[in-house]
Amino acid sequence: MKSVNEIYDEKVCRIQTTIRHEEPDTVPVMTLAESWVLGYAGHKITDVEEDPELELQCFKKMCQEIYCDMVYTSALTRDITIYNPMEGSPYFYSSDGVTVQHKEYVFMEADEYGKLAADPMKFVLNELYPRMYPALSKPYPENLEALKKAFAAYNRYLQKMMSSAVRLKEDLGMPTIVEGIAISPVDILMSYFRGLRNIQCDFRRNPQGIIEAADALIPLVIENIRHGRQSLESDSCFLIPTFLPTYMSAKQFEKIYWPSFKKMVDQIAALNGKMLIFMEGSWEHLYEFVNEIPKNTAITILEKADIFKAKDLIGKTVTLAGGMPLEQLRYRGRQECLDHAKKVVDYCAPGGGFIFTNDKTALAPNDVNIENLKAVNAFVHEYGKH
């Protein structure tokens, strides 16, 4: 019987081999799930809010009962307790008691791009944060106490994320593919400062302001993942969630979004880092840009994509992750899901550069039929052997 370390090394080798566009011993399988694991284990988010060990046990249950070579996260990536002391949060719990939602969060005015570009840290700390978090506008020492409590919660969150990945590795030999997050500068502007509706207006009224502000944010994004390191080389990747590209034309994307995004991914690649780019929505109209990403440095999760077309058009540049529509796993029969999985593996596995997974993250309790998920993951692990 293989040791836990041998299992871990075998799975990491599988991942790294396919990122290099070489054929691994079998097609790597990833389970793309987050808050869904709570419902699967019979819990709600309030059950684990102050209990990281219970949260870990929920993730371990999934890893023990559903075959996979990696998880994209070993813990919940959103923690509302960080924001509670500051009396403002971009997140809230859904009525199902399991999922977390992001709400429109607009605190930056249309004419403030110049301030942000001139000195991002000064503008964010002195002007935006007091607007975003009412407790920071309270008199001293109330504001300081709120900040201390928020930092303490944030440190607990970081410790949870690190320790849960270590526990999955040491207890189960399970790699956690994400070690940190690098949000695209234009997506930062949308998600935290201007909101989706406002930034779409800014695309037309002030594109240059967006471009300059996004450029100014790049050093902060890179330093946030470097933490002083000279190399980012590791067994894991930096998650790059993308929100706006699916709403942009190719012309808008090329002018406004792509310049800062390309600089960011080039710098991560130059530091020997690997990336997990979550291409939300459809990127099919942007594939020519994807082929400019440094080869063999990125895994791309394709949310709404024809996986076969993606294999032909971008499969030699980036590693494709996807192929199994979450809707099929939820609504279709077992054999239909297995037939689809076979078709995907036959087309996408040759030559490496492919990871089999569901195309969207399982979040809500009823997002997936568990028996279908178990069946397709186990099938691909066996059938995908070269």
N, C-alpha and C positions, 0 to 999 in steps of 0.2 A: 504494500500500500504506500502511495506517495505521501510524503510529509507535506505539511501546510506550506512550507517555504518552496518546495518543489512545485506545488500546484500554482502558487503565486508567480514564480519565475516563468512557468510554462505559459500562463495566461498573458503576462507582460510581453513575452517573446512573440506571441501571436499578434498582439496589438502593434508592437513596434515593427514587425515584419510587414504587415499589411500597410502601415503608414508609408513605408519605403517602396510601396508598389511591388513587393515580392510576395510570393504565395506562401502563406503559413501552413502549418500542418492541418488545420481545419479553419473554416470561416469563423472569425470571432463573433460572438453574440453579446449584445448589450441589452440590458433591460432599462428602458428610458421611463423612469417613474420617480415621483417625489411624494407629495402628500397622499397619493393613492395607497401607499404602503400602510398608512395609519388605519384607513378603513379596512384594508385586507387583514390587518391584525386585530380588528375589532375596537379601535380606539378613535378618539377625536383629538383635534389639535390642542384643546385645553388640557387633555390628559398628560401631554408631553411638554407643555409650555415650561414647566419648572422641573422636568424630569428627563434629563438627557439620556439616562440609562434606558428608560422605557422607550424613548425614541430610537435609540440604537437597536434595541431588541426587535422593533418593528421592521427596520431595514434588514436585520439579520434573518428574520423569518422569511422575507422575500428571497434573499440570496440562497437560503437553505432549501427552499421548496420549488424554486424556478431556476432552471439552468441559465447561467450567464457567465461570460468571461470578464465582465466589468460592469460596474454601475457608474452612472455619471455623477451621482452625489451619494454620500453615505449619511446625509442628514438633511433636514429641511433647510433650504437656502434663504428663507425669509423669517426674520425674528422680530415680531412686533414689540417685544419687551424692550428693545433698544430705544424705541421712539417714545414709549409711554412717559418717561420722566420729562421729556421735552414738550409734551402735550401737542404733538403733531406727527402724523404718520402718513406715508404714501400707501400704506397697506391696511387691509381690514379682513376679518374672518368672514367667510361666506356662510350662508344660512345652513349649509349641510354640516357645519362644524368641523370640516376636514380641510377644505381648500382655503388658500389665501389669495386675495385679489388686490390688484393695483388700481388706484383711482387717479383721475386727472388731477395734476398737482401743478398749479400755475402761480408762480410768485415773482417771475422776472418779466419786466415790461419790454415791449417791442423795441424801445429806443435805448436799451441798456447793453446791447451786444458789445459796443465799444468799451464800456467799463470792464466787462468780463474779459475781453481780449487783452486789455492793457495790464491787468493784474488779477488773474483768476482767483488766487487764494484770498487776496484782500477783499475782492468783491463778494465772494461767496461767504466768507467768515463774518465780515462786518455788515453786509447789507442783506444777502439772501437768507442766511440761517436765522436771523432774528424774525424774518417774515414767516419762514417755514415752521419755526418752532417757538411758540409763544413764551415758553418758560425761559428762553434765553433773553427775552426783553424785560424780564422782571428785575427788580433792583438787587444789587449785591447784598448778601451772599446767596440769595435764592437762586439766581441764575447759575452761579458756580456749583451749587449743590446738585441742580438738575443735570448739569454737564457731567459731573462726577458719576452720578448714577447711570447716565447713558453710556459713558465710557466703560463702566464696570460691566454693564450688560453686554456691550460690544465685545469686551475681552472674554466674557463667558461664551459668547457665540463663536468667536475664533477658536477658543479651546475645544469647544464641542466639535467643530468641523474637523480640526486636526486629529483629535483623539478618536473620533468615530472612524476615520479613514484608517488609522493605525490598528484599531480593533478589528475591523473587517479583514485587514491584511493578516494580522497575527492569529485570529481565531478561525478564519475561513479560507485564507489564501485568496481573497477577493480584491482586485485592484479597484481603486476609485479613480476614474479617468480625469476628473477635474481637480486641480489644486488651487485655483484662484480664478478671479474674474477680471476681464479687461473689456469694459464697455466702450463701444465706438463713440468718439467725441460728439458726433451729431446726435446719436441716440441719447447721450447724457443730456444734451440741450433739450431734447423732446421730453424725456421721461421725468426729469427732475426740475426743469426750469420753465419751459414754455408750453408743454402739453401738445398733443397731436394736432388739434385743430389750429392752434396759434402758429405752430411752426410751419404748417402747410401754407398758411398765409405769408409767413416770412420767406418761404421759398421764392415767392413772386416779388415781394416788396423789398426784401433786404438779403438777397443771397450772399452778397459779399460779407455782410456782418456775420452770418452763420459760418462762412468759410474761415474768417479770421479768428472767431471765437473757438472754433473746433481745433484749429492749429495750436492755439494757446493752451488747450487742454491736453494735448498729446504728452508733453513731459510729465504731467501729473499722473496720467494713466500708466505710463511706463514705470515711473518710480513706485507707484502703488503696488506693482507686481514684482519689481526688482528687489525692493527692500535692501538695497546696497549690494546685491549680488552682481558679480561680473558675468555669470552664465546662468541661464534659466533651464539648462538641460536637466531632465528628470524623466521618470516613467509616466508622468501625468501631463495634462494639457491645461491651458488657460481658456476658460469658457468666454466666448465672445457672443453674447446674445445680440441679435439684430432685430429691430422693430420697424424702422422706417422704409427700407428698400422696397418692400412689396407695394408700398403706396406711391412710389416714385417712378416717373418715366425714366428710360435709359439716359435721356439728355439731362434731366435733373440730377440723377444719380452721379453721372460722370462729373458734372460741374460742382455739386454741393457736397455730396456724401463721400465719394470715392477718394478724393485727395487725402483727407485726414485718415480715412480707414486704411488706405494703402500704406501710408507712412507708419501707422501703428503696427500693422502686420509685418512690414519689412523690418522694423526695429525688433519685434519679438523674435522673428526668424534669425536675425543677425546675432541675437543673444542665445541662440541654440534652443529657443523655446518652441514648443508645439502648441497648436491651437485647436479648440473644438468650437467651430463656428456654427451657431444655431441659425440657419437661414429660415426665419419665420415667413409664413406666407409663400408666395411664389417668387423665385429668383430666375426663372427661365429666361426672361428678357434681359438678364444681366450676366449670362454665362461668359461672355467675352471678357468681362472684368475678372471673373473668378479664375480664369486661366492665367491671370497676371500675378496671382498669389504665389509666393515661392513654393516650388514643387516639393512634395513630400514633407510639408510642415504642418498641414492642416487636415483635420477631419471635419466634414460638413454634414450636419444633420439637415436633411431635406424634408421640410414639413409638407408642402404641397407640390410634389414634383413627380413627373414620370421618371421613375428610377432608371428605366432602360435608356431613355433619351439622355439623362444625366450621365450615365456610364459612357455613352458615346461622345458627349460634348465636353465634359469636364473631368471624366474619370481618370485621365492620365496625369492630372495636376494635383488634385486633392483626393483624399480618401472619402468615399461616400458612406454615410451611415443612414440606413433607412430600409425601405423596401416592403415593410409590413404596415399597411394602413391601420391605424387604431380603430377606425370604423369597422373594418372587416373582423378584427379580433372581437369586437363587441357584438356585432349583429349576424355574422355569417356562421355557417356550420364548420365543424372541425375539419372535415375533409377538404372543403373549399379553401380554408386557410392553409392547409398543408400543401395543396396543389399550387397555390400562389407562391408560397415560400420556396418550393422546388424550382419554379419558373424563374424567380428572382435570383436564386443562387446559381442556377445554370448560366444565366446571362452575365451576372455582375462579379462572380467570384474569380474567374480566370484572370491571372495577372496580378492578383492582390488588389489593394486599394478599395476594399469593401468590408463593411461591418454590418451585420444583420441586426436590425432593431425595429421597434415600432416607430412610426414617423412623427408622432407627437407624444409629448410627455403625459403619462397617465397621472392624473391629478385627483379627480373626483372618484368616489367609491364605485360607481357603475361605469367607469370609462372603458373597462375591458372585461371580457369573459375569461376568467382565470384559467379555465381548462383549455381554451384555445391558446392562450399565451404559453402555458406549460408545454403544450403539444408542439407548437412551431419552434420554440427555442430548443427543445430536446431534439427535434428532427434535424434542424440545421446543424447542430453540433455534430451529429453522426453523419448526415448526408454530405456536409461540407468538407469532409476529409479528402485531400487531394492525392 
